[in-house]
Amino acid sequence: MSSDMKKYFKEKFTKQNMKQFFAKRGFYVLLLVCLAGAAVGTLMTSQEQGEPGASPAPSGQQVVQNQDETLQSAKENQQGQGSQSPSPSPSPAPSVAPIQKILLPVDGTRLKPFSSDKPQYNSTLDEWSLHLAVDIAAKEGTKVKAAQSGVVEEVKSDALMGHMLVITADDGSKTVYASLQKKPTVKKGDKVKQGQVIGLVGRTAAFEVMDGSHLHFEYIVKGVKVDPEKYFIKQPESTPAPSTKPTASPSPAPSATPKPSPSATPKPSAS
């Protein structure tokens, strides 16, 4: 710096001039210095402590630890689900009991079959109608047997069915015996066994009187009349007894007499 400049500044910034400057503007200078110091202090504090409310970035060790905790939690959840008892499987539907086999109630000939879809001709009423029973023709007075064991539910004389009775078995099925010769000897509430005689064949069913003496037989299962012939117990067929007449053992055929083989006849020599 030149001597002239030094002299200028020396004259300009004398102690008297500085005192006058600070006397007039010292308060503002001091305020500016304080604000600058406060700003610098705040900046340094924020750098050391970080911004308020911001969470510090996790370190590599913390990341690995968090991953291990997540895997461990997933394993515990899987084990907990596996230890839970499985939901019970639905119980199978109850099996339907087969229809009980029954005994043929009377020895005779089938007069009219069971028919639930094709009308049968009724000669007494002169009309065609469904026939939900089996009519078995037999001589009057032929014994009628109980087709199944059970309890006599009803005994009555009906205007159309004649003398009749109803037997109810243990499974709830019913057998109906109609057109009996006279009122049966069994009464309501009696227990009967399969094959027990319960009445006699008659000709008392007014709506089938033209069919002669026969048994009108019905089989009712769960309130529905079914074809009895499908459930009759089949009697074992009798096997013919072996014949006792001895069978003659066949005589051996005579052996054929061998024919002699033709031998060559010698020719006479020429003399």
C-alpha positions, 0 to 999 in steps of 0.5 A: 500500500502506498504512503498516500493511502496509508495516510488517507486511512490514518486520517479517516479512521482516527480514534475520534472518528471511530468513537463517533461511528460506534456512538451513532451505529454501535447498537446495530453492529452489536446486534448483527454480531449477536445474530451471526453468532447465534446462527453459527451456533445453531448450525453447529448444533444441528450438524452434531445432533441431526434434524429434530424428528428424523430417525438416524439411518440404520447401520449394517448390523442393525439391518441384519438384526432386523432381518433375523428378527423377521425370519424368526417371527415367520418361523414362529407363525408357521409352527403355530399354524402347524400345531393347530388341530386340523378341522374335523372332516365331515361325518359320513352320511348315515347309510340307509338300511336295506328293505327287510326280506319277507316270507311268501304269506300263502301258497298259491298262484299269482293272480294280479301283479303289483303295478305302480305305473301301468293300469290293471283291469279290474273285472269287478269294477270294470275299469282300469286302475293301478294295483299297489298290491299282489293278489295270490289265488288260493283255495278258500281256507288256505292258511295265511302266514305272517310275512314278517315278525311284528305287532298287530296294528289293526284288525277290521272288516272293511267294506271294500277290502273285506276281513283284513289285518295290518302287522307293523315290524320293528323297522316300521314297515307294514304288511297288509292281509286282505280278503280273508275268509273270516275275522282273524283270531289275532287281535290288535297289540298281539306279537306275531312271529314270521311264519305264524298262521294269522288267518285263512284265504277267503273271498270277502274283498268286495272290489275284487270279488269277481277274481275268486278266492285270493289273498290281497297282500301289500308291503308298505315301507316308509309310507310307500307301497312297494312291490312285495315280489322283489322282497320275497324270501326265495325258497331253495330249489330241491336238487334231484336225488341221485338214481339208485339204479346201478348202471351197467358198465359198458362191455369192451368192444371186441378187438378187430381181427387183423387181416392177413397181409397178402403174400406174394404167390410164387409163379410156376417156373417154365419147364 
